[in-house]
Amino acid sequence: MAQADWIRIHPLVVRVTHWVNVVAVFLMLTSGWQIYNASPLFPFVFPPGLTLGGWLAGALQWHFAAMWLFALNGLVYLAYGIASGHFRRKLLPLSPRAVLRDVGAALRGRLAHDDLSVYNAAQRAAYVALILALALLVASGLAIWKPVQLYPLAYLLGGYELARRVHFLALASIVAFVIVHLALVALVPRTLRPMITGRV
Ligand code: HEM
């Protein structure tokens, strides 16, 4: 295919931050499960084979190391998304009516994804909800990391114990997003290549 036939789908910053985020989320999730297992909030623990760090102290070190990668990478994505107009172009406008229409079409298997440079309303809503859930995850994580120094934040989230639950539930919503996200990539596999090379 000639150079002029390529269509640019995903900018480099979005692709790099997306894949760095996949690594960071994997490290934070698996070390987080090990930390959870040391003092479970609910009547279950995660299988040790799915956890990282070996024991509580090892998992905390992984969690805090990956936290910098996750947070700095997230800030680069957010700054780029806002400054370049990427969020405005790709995630907006967003109306409840369009989201309901596209979710309904997706459930009936009738949602076309012909133009890979445009996200449908269901995708836009999912990505915006994900960004908000990630922000809540970071805020609640900070509140339980430094509950004394960041007392106002912990207070806003209902105190240390509630902030722990908020952190866990924000994470659960992100895991649910990732499961649906991967299922959709498997259903429409031609979306994967542009997320790596940037173009079709
Ligand atoms: C191996 C795991 C993953 C694969 C294969 C994957 C694949 C993809 C693909 C193909 C797209 C483009 C969708 C399209 O053009 O219709 C995409 C976009 C996106 N993915 Fe993933 N993804 C993975 C993990 C994740 C994780 C863990 C997160 C966050 C927790 C995430 C968040 C996003 C976001 C926010 C976008 C939209 C980016 C933008 O345009 O600003 N992905 N992903």
Residues whose N, C-alpha, C, O or C-beta is under 5 A from the ligand:
A	BS01	HEM	V14 V22 V25 L116 Y127 V178 V185 T191 L192 M195
